[in-house]
Amino acid sequence: MAPGVERSFTAASTIEEALAARRQGASVLAGGTWMMRDPRRGVDLPEAVVALHRIPALSKVEVEPDHVVIGAAVTHAALGRALRGSAGFEGLVAAAEGAANPGIRRVATVGGNLCALDFAAADLAPALLVCEATVELQTFEGPRLLGISDFLKDRHALLTEAIVTRIHLRRDLIASAHIRLPLRQAGDYPVAIVSLAVDRNKRCRIAVGSVEPVARRWTALEQAMAAGPASALDPQRVAELALEHNDFQGRDGKEADGWYRRQVLPPLVKRGVAALLSTEGVAWL
């Protein structure tokens, strides 16, 4: 922290107050678990911060028969509790309840996880990708809805003025799973993450996190699976397809080299399919 720098902190009670502070250049604070590590990454803490924890609507999870709305200030722990036992969201619950450690999960928020720029190992990103989530943002011009794939690709530009407020999910999944490979000696950041889901049309969705700088759907594998026999999913067969259709460019990092991140994807997919097959209500797979 630079000496003599004046810093301001605003705890907004409405989105309008938060946007007003944002107009003045304030950075958005959700749980703070990423921002407070800025000095360790060689980044100065922002001079002005606006916190969102006093905006009641952002800390709610609304579970309806056909959709779910998640406030951006909902913590990982609260998200896991709210969706535990909800068919189709097993993977999202596993992502929320398996990220980092219990202390972090009680503080780190959904919005913070998605808005942590240059954090490739965010667990919620691939889990929300297979849910085909929609991200709601508040901008200076008004609210905006954006598919999560587009949000993740464009968030550096979007977050210069927008604030993520809610995540919208359709309840169109039969089952899902979330598999991560951490190396605890490197701070428990996962080397690779694979999320899988099966929708009501019996189509499998797969997303990968931590392997590349930004999480994304594994469309090459999804298409290969869709082109194959319409029989039950087989973990070994899917792992073989994953090896054949591995189009990822692994990123090098302190946890692992890029080649290793790519190499572990087929066995992680195999584990993910096995987890899907063990989920209640998927006897047809």
N, C-alpha and C positions, 0 to 999 in steps of 0.2 A: 504494500500500500504506500503510495507516494505521500511523503510528509507534507502537511499544510494544505491538503486538498479538502475542500468542503464537500460533504456528502449529504444527500437528502434522502429521506425515506417516507413514502406515502403508503398508508394502508387504505386502499379504496374500498368504499362500501357499495359502489355501483359500477357497472361497466362504463358508464359515462365518465365517472371520475378517473377510472383507469385509463381510458382513451385520452382524457385531457392531460394526464401526466405523461402518457406516451408521446403526445404531441410536443411536449417540452423536452423530449429526449430520454425519459426514464426507461430503464430496462425492466422487464417484467420478472417478478419473483413469484414462483409457485411454492414448491417445497424447499427450494434453496440448496438441495443436495449437490447440484451441479455447479451453480454459481459460486458457492462457498469454497469450491476447489480451484477456482480461477488462479489464485496466487501460486498454487502448486504446479499449474500448467504454464506458468510464466505470463499469465494474463492479469492485467490490473482489474480490480473490482470496479464496477460502474460507479460514476459519481452520483447518479440518481436512480432510485429503485422504486417501483410501485408493486406492492404486494396484493394478491387477489384473494387471500384467505377469508376476508370479511364479506365477500359477495356470496350470499347464501345459495343462490341457484347454481353456482359453480361447484358446490360440494355435495351435490345430490346425484344418485343413480336412480333413474326412473325405469322400472321393468314393467313393460306392457305386454299383452299377448302377442303382438306382431312386431314390436320394436323395443329397443333399449336406448336410452339417452344417458350419457355419462358426462358429468361436469368435469371441466379441465382441472379443477382443484381437488378432485377425488384422489385419495392416496391409493397406492398399490394394495395395501392391506384392506382398505374399505372396499375396493373393487372386487377383490377376491371373496370377501364376505357376502357382498351383494349378489354375485352371480354364481356362487357355489351351489351346485345341484341343478342349475339351469341347463337343460339338454342343448347341445350344440356349442356351448361356451366353455367346455372343459379345457381347451387349449388356452383361452384367454385367462381363465382362472389360474392355470398352471404358470403362465407367464407372470401374472401379477404376484403370485405367492412364492415364486421361485427366484425372482430377481434379487440380486445383491444379497442383503442380509436383513434380519427382522427390524433392526433399528432404522435402516434406510427405507424399508417398505412402509413403515408407519408415518413417514414424512414425505417421501418422494411422490409426486403427483403424475397423473396420466398426461396432462398437458406439458408438464416439465420434461417427461420422458420423451415425448414426441418433438419438443422444441429445443432439446439439447443439441445444438449444432455441432457437427463433427464428432458426435458420439455414435459410432457405428454399432455398438453392442447393446443398444436399447432393446430390451426383451419385448416390450409391448408392440413395437413396430411390425414385426412379422406376424404376430398374433392378430393384430387388427387388419393387416393386409388380407389374410384369408377370410376374415369376416366381411371384407369389402366395405369397410367403414367409410362414413362420410364425416369430414371435419368441418365444424362450424367455426367461422372466424368473425370477429367484429373488426371492421376497418373504419377509417375516417369517413368513408362514403356510405357505410352501412353494413349489414350482415352479409356474409358470403358463405356458400356451401361448396366444398371441394372434395373430390374423391381422394382417399388417403394416398394412393400412388402418386397423384399429381402434387399433393401437398408435400410429400417427402422429397420429391425431386426439386420443387421450387421454393422450399421453405426459407432458404437464405434470403431470397428477395421478398417473399411474403411477410416475413417477420420483422422487416424493417419498420412496418407500421401496424400490422395486424396483431390481434390478440386471439389466441385459440380459446374458445369458450366451452364448446361441447363436442362430443363424439356421438354420432348416430349409427346404430346397428340395426339391420333387419334380422328378424328371427327366422332365417331360412336355412339354418344348418342342422344336420342330424347329429353330427359328432365332430369333435376336433381334438387335436393333440399338440403339444409344444415340447420340443426336445432341445436341450442346450448342452454344450460341452464346455464347461469351465476349467481353467487351470488355476486352482486356488492360490498357488504361490505367486501368481501375477496379479492378484487383487480381485480374483473371482469374476473378472470380465470373461464372458464366454468367447471361446475361439470361433464357434459357429453355432447358429441357432436355426432350427427348422420347425416351422409351424405347418400343420396340415389340417384340412377340414373337408367334410363331405356334405354337399347340399342335398336338398330334397329331390333333385334330378339325378342323384347318384354320381355327380361329377366331383372330382377331387381337386381341391385348391391347395397349392403349396407355396410357401414364401420362405425366404432365407434372409437371415440377419447376421451381422458381424463379419461376414466373409468379404463383402465389398463395402465401400464407404457408406452406401445407402442401402437399406433393406429393400428387397423387391420380390415380386412373384417369380416363381420358376416356371415360366410359361412353356419352355421347351419340354420339360418333363410332364407338365400337365397335358400337353397336346399328345405326347407319345403314349401316355396312359389312356387317353380318350380314344386313340386310334387302335388300341389293342382289343383283346377279347372283352366282352361285357360281363365276364365272370367275376368271381369274388377277388378282392384285392389279395395279392400274395406278397408278403414282405420281401422275399428273395427276388422275385421278378421285378418289383419296383426298384430295388437296390441296383439291379443290373441295368435297368433303364436309366437310373440316375447316373451311373458310371458312363453310359453311352451318350447322354445328353447333358453333360456337365459343361455349361457355357459361362461359368463364373470366372472372373479375374480376381484371384485372391489378393487381399491387401496385406502388406507386411506390417507387423506391429510387434510390440514388446511381448505380447502373449504368444505369438506364433508367426511363422512366415506364411506368405500367401499360398504357396504350394500345399502346405499342410491343411490350411483351412478348406481348400478345394477337395483334398483327399478324404477328409472325414465326412463329407456330405453324404455319399451313398450309405455308409453304415448308420448315420443319423436318420436318414429317410427310412431305412429298414426298421429302426426302433420306433419311428413315428407311426408307420403303418401298423406295427404290432400293437402300439398303444391305441390306435383307432379301433382295432379289432377287439380290444378288451373293454371298450366303452359300452355302457348299457344301451340297449335299443338298436344295435347295429348288426343284428343277426343276419341280415340280408347281404352284408358285405362279402 
